[in-house]
Amino acid sequence: MASLSVAVHKDIGEYQEKVVGKLSLRTLLCVTGGLATSVATASALYAALGVEPADASLPVMCASLPFWLLGFWRPHGMRAEEFAPMLWEHATWDGVLAYGTSCMIAAPPEPIAQRTTRRHRRNARRKGAELREPSREAEG
């Protein structure tokens, strides 16, 4: 009996379940928050200052804009709440790279393998090596 196989080109690990239409739960909550904020802002301006909602479009848009950005803005393929801490760290970092050999002095270097094994090749391909920052480890 022949087996049936299908190639999957997308990473299904990043799939988000859609609740209504093409909106995920997070996006739907952000849209709802933006609409609620705009209605509340227009009502408050009308009650407090007597400004008609048609004339208060700028404050209404400014109040609801953060919710819309959180719901739809995906800088560099990340959600805004994942991107913001990285941007803050980048903006406040002093930019000094500290190179040192203290870890090399503490531990003698491992001998260079004559022949690589399957385990070594697998470890070299493993994701996460690009996230290691030796200069940041020296600061800590």
N, C-alpha and C positions, 0 to 999 in steps of 0.2 A: 504494500500500500504506500503510495506517495504522500509525503507530507506537504502541507501548504504553508508558505511563509510569505510575509509581507514586510517590506523595508519601511521603517518609520524614520522620517527625516527630521521631525521636530523633537525637541527635548520635552518629554511629557512631564518632567519634574517641575516645570514652571507653569503647569496648567492651573488655571483658577476657575472654579465652578461659577457659572453664570446664573444669577438669580432671576433677573428680569431682562428680557431682550439680550443685549450683549454687555450688560453691566454686572460686574461681580458685586459681592456683598459690600466690600470696602468702597467701591465706586458709588454704589447706590446710597450708602450712608453719607458719603461726602456730598452728593448731589442733594440729598434730603436736608442735610445741615446747611448747605448754601441757600436753598430755597427758604428754609425756616428763618435764617439770619436776615435774608433780604426782606421778607414779610415783616419781621420784628423791627427792623430798622425803619422801614417805611411807616409802620404804625406808630413807632415812637416819635418820629419826626412830625407826623401829622398831629399827634396828641400833644406834644410838648411845644412845638413851634408853629403849628398850623400850616406847615408846608405840604402842598399837595404831593401825593406819591409820584405823579408824572414829572414834577419839578425836582424831585429828590433822587434822580437816577444815579448821580455820581456817588453820594454816600452809600446808596444801596449796593452798587457794584463794588465799591471798595470794601464793604463789610462781607460780601459773599465771595470775593475773589480768592481768599486763602483756602476755602473749602473746595472750590473748583480746581485750584492748583493741586491740592492733595489728592483729588480724585483722578485727574487726567494727566498731570505732568509726570513724565518718566525720564529724568535726565540720565543719560548714559545707560539706559535700559533698567535702571533701578527705581524703586518707589522713592518718593520724596523723603519719607522718614528714614530711609536707609542712606540716601545721598547727603542729607543735611549734616549729620555728624562728621562725615568724611570731608565735606567742604569746610566745616568749621575747623577741623584739625589741620587741614591744609592751609587755611588762612592764618591761623594763630601759631603755626610751627615756625621756629626761628630759621630753619633751613640749613643748619650746621650739621654736616655729616661727620661723625666721629669714627675714624677707622683705628682699630687697635688689634694687637696680637695677643691680648691677655688670655683668650681662650686657647690659643695655640701653645702658650707657655705652660698652662695648667695641665693640659693633657697632651701626651706625645702623639704625633701624627700616626694614623693607621698606615700600615704598609699598603702600597699600591698593589691591587690585585692584578695578577698576570692575565687572568681570563675572567670576563664578567659572567656572572651566572644569571639565570632567569629572574631570581629575586632582586638582584641589583638593577637589572633593566626595568623591572616593574616599579621599583622605588623611584627610579629616575623619571619615569613617565607620570608618576602620581601627582595629582593636582595639589596645590597648596604650597609648593616650593617658592612660587612667585610672591606669596604673601609674607614670607619671612623677611624681616628687615633687621639685619645685624646692627645697623647704626642706632635703631630704636632700642635694641636689647642692651646696648652699652649704656644708654641713658638711665635705664630702670634701676 
